[in-house]
């Protein structure tokens, strides 16, 4: 069965963005993008690079991990503000929103219904894993369905910001097993945790 993988960049203190929710890797961002970090993405996770980065870097690899990307409206609107109606045309692209009435791009699917039901239906179909890219509210809503966490851990702290999961997420302690890890010389780390089997 396909897995739902929350693949997200996070700081040492557990934040995925600053308090304003802006793209931390954008022109005014604070996220350090080292050469080894970028090279690891190109080699291991080319499908999570947005279309403009793929084009600039000459990346054409389809990738082996994901064929579908899920995001919430606020995360999607970061791309829209940068002029990207579909940052991931190489993936099936689903945006969860109760307020967007029409998709700005014919290839981007809008879903206004329960994300849990949608993910369960996606998991039942054949295909590669499903990439949950954020934001924290959608991750909180899908918390019970997440099978793996792939944390791109940055060597920085923020003190405050948007957390990995929304503060409204239901209190439900889970145990995770570290199943893969790569630590780069720049201090960034790629950590894959698989949800431990229920006792």
C-alpha positions as CSV (number, residue, x, y, z in Angstrom):
1,X,0.0,0.0,0.0
2,X,1.2,3.5,-0.7
3,X,2.5,5.5,2.2
4,X,1.7,9.1,3.1
5,X,5.0,10.8,3.8
6,X,5.2,14.2,5.5
7,X,8.4,15.4,3.8
8,X,9.2,18.8,5.1
9,X,12.1,21.1,6.0
10,X,12.2,21.9,9.7
11,X,14.5,23.8,12.1
12,X,16.2,22.3,15.1
13,X,13.4,23.8,17.3
14,X,10.6,22.3,15.2
15,X,9.4,25.1,12.9
16,X,8.7,24.9,9.2
17,X,8.4,28.6,8.5
18,X,8.6,32.0,10.3
19,X,5.6,33.5,12.0
20,X,4.4,35.2,8.8
21,X,4.3,31.8,6.9
22,X,6.4,33.1,4.0
23,X,8.7,30.8,2.0
24,X,11.8,30.4,4.2
25,X,13.9,29.5,1.1
26,X,12.6,32.5,-1.0
27,X,14.5,35.7,-1.9
28,X,14.0,37.1,1.6
29,X,14.2,33.8,3.3
30,X,16.4,32.7,6.2
31,X,16.9,29.0,5.3
32,X,20.5,28.1,4.4
33,X,20.7,26.2,1.1
34,X,24.2,24.7,1.1
35,X,25.7,23.0,-2.0
36,X,25.6,19.6,-0.4
37,X,21.9,20.0,0.6
38,X,21.0,21.0,-2.9
39,X,23.0,18.1,-4.4
40,X,21.3,15.6,-2.0
41,X,17.9,16.8,-3.2
42,X,18.9,16.5,-6.9
43,X,20.3,13.0,-6.4
44,X,17.8,11.5,-3.9
45,X,14.6,13.5,-4.1
46,X,14.5,15.3,-7.5
47,X,10.7,15.1,-7.6
48,X,10.3,17.5,-4.6
49,X,12.1,20.3,-6.5
50,X,9.7,22.8,-7.9
51,X,9.5,23.3,-11.6
52,X,11.5,26.5,-11.7
53,X,14.4,24.9,-9.7
54,X,14.3,21.8,-11.8
55,X,14.6,24.0,-14.9
56,X,17.4,26.2,-13.5
57,X,19.4,23.1,-12.3
58,X,18.7,21.0,-15.5
59,X,16.9,18.3,-13.5
60,X,14.9,16.0,-15.6
61,X,14.8,12.9,-13.4
62,X,11.3,11.7,-12.6
63,X,12.3,10.5,-9.1
64,X,11.5,7.2,-7.5
65,X,9.7,8.1,-4.3
66,X,6.6,10.2,-5.0
67,X,4.0,10.6,-7.8
68,X,1.5,12.8,-5.9
69,X,1.9,16.0,-3.9
70,X,-0.6,17.3,-1.3
71,X,-0.7,20.8,0.1
72,X,-3.0,23.2,1.9
73,X,-4.2,26.5,0.4
74,X,-1.8,28.7,2.3
75,X,1.2,26.7,1.1
76,X,-0.1,26.7,-2.4
77,X,-0.6,30.4,-2.3
78,X,3.2,30.9,-1.7
79,X,3.8,29.5,-5.1
80,X,1.0,31.5,-6.6
81,X,2.5,34.7,-5.2
82,X,5.7,33.7,-7.1
83,X,3.8,33.3,-10.3
84,X,3.6,29.5,-10.2
85,X,0.2,28.1,-10.7
86,X,1.6,24.5,-10.7
87,X,5.0,24.2,-9.1
88,X,4.9,20.4,-9.5
89,X,3.7,19.6,-13.0
90,X,5.6,16.4,-12.9
91,X,3.4,15.1,-10.0
92,X,-0.3,14.7,-9.5
93,X,-1.0,17.9,-7.6
94,X,-3.8,18.2,-5.0
95,X,-4.6,21.3,-3.0
96,X,-7.0,21.2,-0.1
97,X,-9.1,24.3,0.3
98,X,-12.6,25.2,1.4
99,X,-12.3,28.8,0.1
100,X,-10.7,28.5,-3.4
101,X,-13.6,27.9,-5.8
102,X,-11.6,27.4,-9.0
103,X,-8.2,26.1,-9.6
104,X,-5.8,28.6,-11.1
105,X,-4.2,25.7,-13.2
106,X,-6.1,22.9,-15.0
107,X,-3.6,20.4,-13.7
108,X,-4.0,21.3,-10.0
109,X,-6.9,19.5,-8.4
110,X,-8.9,21.3,-5.6
111,X,-10.4,19.2,-2.9
112,X,-12.8,20.8,-0.4
113,X,-13.8,17.6,1.4
114,X,-12.3,15.7,4.3
115,X,-8.5,15.2,3.6
116,X,-8.4,12.0,5.6
117,X,-11.0,10.4,3.4
118,X,-9.2,11.6,0.3
119,X,-5.8,10.2,1.5
120,X,-7.3,6.9,2.4
121,X,-8.8,6.6,-1.1
122,X,-5.4,7.6,-2.6
123,X,-3.6,5.0,-0.5
124,X,-5.9,2.3,-1.8
125,X,-4.8,3.0,-5.4
126,X,-1.6,1.7,-7.0
127,X,1.3,4.1,-7.4
128,X,4.3,5.6,-5.6
129,X,4.1,7.2,-2.2
130,X,2.2,10.4,-1.5
131,X,4.1,13.5,-0.5
132,X,2.5,15.7,2.1
133,X,4.4,19.0,1.7
134,X,2.4,21.1,4.2
135,X,1.4,23.2,5.8
136,X,1.0,22.6,9.4
137,X,-2.8,22.7,9.5
138,X,-3.1,20.1,6.8
139,X,-0.4,18.0,8.5
140,X,-2.4,18.3,11.7
141,X,-5.6,17.2,10.0
142,X,-3.8,14.2,8.4
143,X,-1.7,13.3,11.5
144,X,-3.5,9.9,12.0
145,X,-2.7,9.0,8.3
146,X,1.0,9.8,8.2
147,X,3.1,6.7,7.7
148,X,6.5,8.3,7.5
149,X,8.2,11.6,8.4
150,X,11.0,12.7,6.1
151,X,12.5,15.7,8.0
152,X,15.0,17.8,6.1
153,X,16.5,19.2,9.3
154,X,18.2,22.5,9.0
155,X,21.1,23.7,11.2
156,X,19.2,26.7,12.6
157,X,16.7,27.7,15.2
158,X,13.9,30.4,14.9
159,X,12.6,30.7,18.5
160,X,9.1,31.1,17.1
161,X,7.2,30.3,13.9
162,X,4.9,27.8,12.3
163,X,5.3,24.4,13.9
164,X,5.6,21.0,12.2
165,X,2.0,20.3,13.2
166,X,-0.7,22.9,13.9
167,X,-1.2,23.7,17.5
168,X,-4.8,22.5,17.0
169,X,-3.6,19.0,16.2
170,X,-5.2,16.3,18.5
171,X,-3.0,15.2,21.3
172,X,-2.1,11.6,20.2
173,X,1.4,10.5,21.1
174,X,3.1,8.3,18.4
175,X,6.3,6.4,18.4
176,X,8.5,6.5,15.3
177,X,11.5,4.4,14.2
178,X,14.5,6.0,12.5
179,X,14.8,4.0,9.3
180,X,17.1,6.2,7.2
181,X,19.4,9.1,7.9
182,X,22.0,11.2,6.0
183,X,23.9,13.9,7.8
184,X,25.7,16.4,5.5
185,X,28.9,18.3,6.2
186,X,26.9,21.5,6.1
187,X,25.1,20.4,9.2
188,X,21.8,19.6,7.5
189,X,20.3,16.1,8.0
190,X,17.8,14.1,6.2
191,X,15.9,11.9,8.7
192,X,13.3,9.3,7.8
193,X,11.1,8.0,10.6
194,X,8.6,5.3,10.0
195,X,5.6,5.0,12.2
196,X,6.1,2.2,14.7
197,X,3.6,-0.7,14.7
198,X,0.7,-0.3,17.1
199,X,1.2,-2.5,20.2
